Amino acid sequence: MDVVELSRFQFASTSIFHFFFVSLTVGLAFLIAVMETFAFVRSDRRELYGKMTNFFGHLFLINFAVGVVTGIVQEFQFGMNWSEYSYFVGNIFGVPLALEVLMAFFLESTFIGLWWFGKDRLKPWMRLGAIWLVAVGTQISAFWIVLANAWMHHPVGYEVVDGQARLTDFGAVVFNYKAWLYFAHVQGSAWVIAGFFVLGISAFHLLRRQDTDVFARSLRIGLVFAAVGTVFSVVSGHTEAQVAREDQPMKFAAMEAQWETSESPAPWSLVALIDQEARENTVSLEIPYVGSILAYNSLEGRYDGINQIEEQYDEAYGEGDYTPPVAWVYWSFRIMVAIGSLLLATAFLGLFLWWRRRGELDRTRWFLRVLVLLIPLPWIANFTGWMVTEMGRQPFMVYGLLTVEEGVSANSFGEVLTGLVGLWIVYLALIGLDVYLLTVTARAGIHRTPEAQLIAAPAPSYEGSGFQGYERKG
Amino acid sequence: MDLVTLWFWLIALTFTLYFFLEGFDFGVDILRPTLARNEAEERALTGTIGPFWDGNEVWIIAAAGLMFSTFPIWYGAVFSGLYPVFVAILLALLLRGVSFEYRNQVDQQRWRDFWDWMSFLGSVVPSFLWGVVMAKIIEGLAVDEDSRVVSPFTDLFSPFALVGGCATLLLFVLHGANFLLLRLHQDTPLHARARRAALGWGALATVAILAFVVMGYVTEGLFEDFGVLPWLFPVAAFLTLASIWLALTLRRDTLAFTMSGLTILFATVTVFIALFTRGVVLPSTLDPAFSLTLQESASQHYTLVLMTWVGAIFLPLIIGYQIWNYYVFRERVRPDEGALDRGY
């Protein structure tokens, strides 16, 4: 391990931990805004939707704080660990980052306080406006950071002058097709995470017949989100793979562990034993035609193999090793696709049950049990998805322009290692606490004190609080 | 004024706003163990900053983001050069940030005590270290000819930097005490205690700021290039600070808070003037020729134009809704039973 690898590991850790929290924040903010809108509009069921908003809002807040603080690390670490990178891309990359802070972070952090603490001070429409601003803020934030990330994968609107990228066209950066694709995929997956989170918790309480009036409705709201989210993720993900075949062919070949250029029609490898040293697969179980369908939506067509692309890259960027860790990319991709398909099927089965007969969805107990078990899966899909996209572009930091080794700061090994250990201890503690507090709070449900020994009191009163103003007006 | 100069001062403005705003919420967290006598009082103190601290903290993310986009070399050099300092600041902010939310999630005294410690330490550490950062930026780091910072760890804690750390720490505590005078109900014992704290910590802060200015002048020679006009700022910082004593004695709380705010403003401006008059953003301790200059550290013109539009639209908007946030929660806080039910 050297400073480069340590710094890479630190960046990956921070991003993964950060994204663990924010993906839920981004999706759940929207769901809560929708719940509160129901409370605002449906005066006949105001109390019910008010309880729902407050309950899921409490879970949202537990998670929100950790997303915010891990984001500070994210913002600082470009300069701390990647000062050469910062110098190289500052003209361009800094802009979306600054925009994210100015357009989104201030909005979220200010209005979340107004929403939660301002319950008895703000008029109902203002409170509703506050949560919508938080929801919009999270989407804007996701957009700019994903745009910055997409630029690293597919740099546009720049020229390199004296070892520094210079911005030539900001419009090209904003309308980078890669950015919009990534944004659609990240957005979809955030909806999936939040949708299945709400589904799982609602199902848990329906199984115990607790507050069924509230949870039967939150189940349906969650279901719509989950269905829309999975469709979005699958369609954008499929397009992303096809686009990668064109602009990041090495990543696409690594996803398929395709060492030599494929035949036409190309098969699709279901399981493979990968030997990176020998640059071949010792075993590969293949399904015919599917490779071509994946790459071209067609029953024919071949794509380049890793070894051929390696030769092209050697020619274009100079002699070197341009092969990413194939097994990681290959398996991460398969895990993500498997989970994604399972979630898509579950969401549509849910919609089918809902449509078939009134109340059938709440009575199909095996389905509810499955929903509870599914809660962690979207996170795993998310994690593996990021592994595919970030490992698949190694050794580049900015695709074709700057390698990871060239981007690192002149820090000493000891400094980086100490910092890394410190951050890991805190991250592990935070993720543990987050999961623990979310679990006990979610399990306790509405009006009940959490069962766990540690927690005894502070279950906030979900009833009424914040919605009294509604009653006076309505 | 060219755009490079404009952005240099806009970054100075974001740092100033950050120190002004987060300064008092750090101060409140630091004072809490000594001021509060019971649970209701502890919650009342946290309640004074509850709706604000998160929005305040974003100003440092803004400062970093704006530095990245308008002075990428400066950003990379400062953040990598002071690596251990920033790691400590980040760890502190991580633990402090969640302490607000997590403290009251579990009804157990040991759990609450633990998070009280985290919010205390998580405020003391960055309050001190931001002074170190500011002092090191004007004192300089070991910048080599490729603009890479190669300072060894021991280099980070020079006497000047340590005095700078004490100055910001004490100034933030004083600022926090003054903020409490505006946010707590006047007829509570807590309010009287906050006033006594402000007087005590104010005296110490005055000594620390004086030491910082004198040291900067005598031993570091930092302010040699100051003309007559820039000298106004360190002197004004000192005078405003000294006047707080008078304001507190006369029970003019708003004046006292305004003055500690102005002290932070003048002190931060002093730091940035110490750079500006030399035309550098980060002096090199190896060879003055390696220093990062203002003009060469800046982004290209096109980026600066773009960022100027962005700043012109969003900075006033942000300041506007943050002021509105303070207006909504303007009511003074009183420690009572009701506070226990309201989350914090």
Interface residues (C-beta under 8 A of the other chain):
Chain A: L61 I62 F64 A65 V66 V68 V69 T70 G71 I72 V73 E75 F76 F78 G79 M80 N81 W82 S83 E84 Y85 S86 Y87 V89 G90 N91 I92 F93 G94 V95 L97 A98 L99 E100 V101 L102 M103 F105 F106 L107 S109 T110 F111 I112 G113 L114 W116 F117 G118 R121 L122 R166 L167 T168 F170 S409 A410 N411 S412 E415 V416 T418 G419 G422 L423 V426 L430 L433 L437 T441 L454 I455 A456 A457 P458 P460 S461
Chain B: G50 P51 F52 D54 G55 E57 V58 I60 I61 A62 A64 G65 L66 M67 F68 S69 T70 F71 P72 I73 Y75 G76 A77 V78 F79 S80 Y83 P84 F86 V87 L90 L91 L93 L94 L95 G97 V98 F100 E101 Y102 N104 Q105 V106 D107 Q108 W111 S147 R148 V149 V150 F153 S299 Q300 Y302 T303 L306 M307 V310 G311 F314 L315 I318 Y321 Q322 N325 V328 F329 D341 R342 G343
